[in-house]
Amino acid sequence: MNETKHTKGPWILDPGTCNHGIMAGDIMLATVGCNNLDYEANARLIAAAPDLLAACKALLDLVPALGPGKCYMGVLMGRRA
């Protein structure tokens, strides 16, 4: 279950004139076209996917340590409730 099933990061944004490429080393993972106003934000979000996954996994490791009935917002804010 912990096996990585995606191209390992880092993924970087390679801005083009219109299309933004998402790269892992010399591998082109995806391109995001400029057909809407949010294309750059979308490309940055895709490029951040490996880091976001790592952050989610780290958070999941903290939640069970709090025990049932505890406030999880403290974990999100960097402190235990």
N, C-alpha and C positions, 0 to 999 in steps of 0.2 A: 504493500500500500504506500510506502514511503518512496518507492522508486520514481525517479524523475521521468516524466513522459513528455517532456518538451525539450526544445533546444536549450541547453544551459546558457545562462547569461554570462557576461552582461549583454543586454540588448541595447543598441544605441540608435539614436535617431540620426539619419543622414538626410538633411534637408536638401531637396532639389528645387528646381524653379517652380514646379507645380506639384509633383508627386513627392511625398516624403517616404523614404525607405526605412524599414526597420531591419537592422543588420545584427548578426551575431558573428563576429569576426568577418570573414569574407563571404558569409552566407546571407543572401537576401531572404528574410523571413516573410516580409509583407511590404506592400506599398499602400499608402493612403493618399487618394487623389484630392485635389483641391476643389471638389464640386460642391462643398458647403462651407459655411463660415467656421465650423469647428474642426476642420481637417487637421490643423497643427496640434490642437489639444488632444484629439483622438490618437494621433500618431505618438504623442508623448505618453499617453496612457498605455498604449500597446507596448511601447518600449520599456515601460516601468513594470510590466507584468511579473518578471522573475523576482524583483525586489518586493513587490506587493505580496506575492505568494510567500516569500520568506517571512515577512512581517506577520501575515495571518497565521502561519504555523507557529511562530514564536508566541503570539497571543493565545492560541489554543493551548499551548503548554502551560500558560499561567492560570487559565480559568479553572481547571480542576483543583488547583492548589487552594483556591478560596473556599471550596466546600459549598454544599447546597444552601440556598437562601441568602447568599452574600451579594452585595452590590458589585456588579462587574464594571461599573463606570469608573471606579477607583483604579482598576487595571488600565483602562484606556487613558486615564489621566496621569499614569506613572506612579500610582501609589495604591496600596492595598486598602480595601474598605474595612 
